[in-house]
Amino acid sequence: MADVKLSIKEQMFCNEYLRNGGHGTNAVIASGYSKNGASVQASRMLSKVKIQGEIERQQGYAILASSI
């Protein structure tokens, strides 16, 4: 999974998704996508395997960081 590249907006979506506690619609808007259809876009983003992998990767780092 490490060799899969995300676009800048996809990476921003993952960061925002984790930062705001998993609210996909707000993450889509905060990462620069249109407010129109934001919930549909969030659903599309979260169904992508590479997005799911990046979110899991970041969550793993957060767990490690909090346990040290």
C-alpha positions as a printed Julia matrix, in Angstrom:
68×3 Matrix{Float64}:
   0.0    0.0    0.0
   2.96   2.3    0.54
   3.51   2.71  -3.21
  -0.04   3.95  -3.9
  -0.08   7.68  -4.6
  -2.89   9.93  -3.48
  -3.7   13.24  -5.08
  -3.21  16.33  -2.94
  -6.96  16.65  -2.42
  -7.25  12.98  -1.48
  -4.46  13.36   1.08
  -6.1   16.51   2.44
  -9.41  14.61   2.68
  -7.75  11.86   4.76
  -6.09  14.4    7.04
  -9.32  16.37   7.52
 -11.37  13.21   8.01
  -9.19  12.13  10.91
  -8.81  15.65  12.29
 -12.56  16.22  12.56
 -13.41  12.85  14.06
 -14.55  11.03  10.94
 -17.12  13.42   9.49
 -16.79  12.8    5.77
 -18.91  15.69   4.49
 -16.96  18.27   6.49
 -13.68  16.67   5.4
 -14.66  16.95   1.74
 -15.5   20.64   2.08
 -12.36  21.4    4.12
 -10.17  19.71   1.53
 -11.38  21.95  -1.28
 -14.22  20.05  -2.92
 -17.55  21.75  -3.66
 -20.2   22.01  -0.96
 -22.74  20.89  -3.54
 -22.94  17.12  -3.29
 -20.34  16.96  -0.52
 -21.98  13.99   1.19
 -22.01  12.04  -2.09
 -18.36  12.92  -2.7
 -17.48  11.83   0.85
 -19.14   8.47   0.25
 -17.22   8.05  -3.01
 -13.93   8.96  -1.35
 -14.47   6.58   1.55
 -15.23   3.7   -0.82
 -11.79   3.95  -2.45
  -9.35   1.31  -1.23
  -6.39   3.7   -1.33
  -8.28   6.24   0.82
  -9.24   3.54   3.32
  -5.62   2.38   3.45
  -4.3    5.88   4.09
  -6.84   6.49   6.87
  -5.88   3.18   8.49
  -2.19   4.03   8.14
  -2.66   7.41   9.82
  -4.78   5.87  12.58
  -2.01   3.35  13.24
   0.53   6.13  13.63
  -1.8    8.0   15.99
  -2.2    4.89  18.15
   1.56   4.37  18.27
   2.19   8.01  19.11
  -0.35   8.01  21.94
   1.07   4.84  23.5
   4.63   6.15  23.82
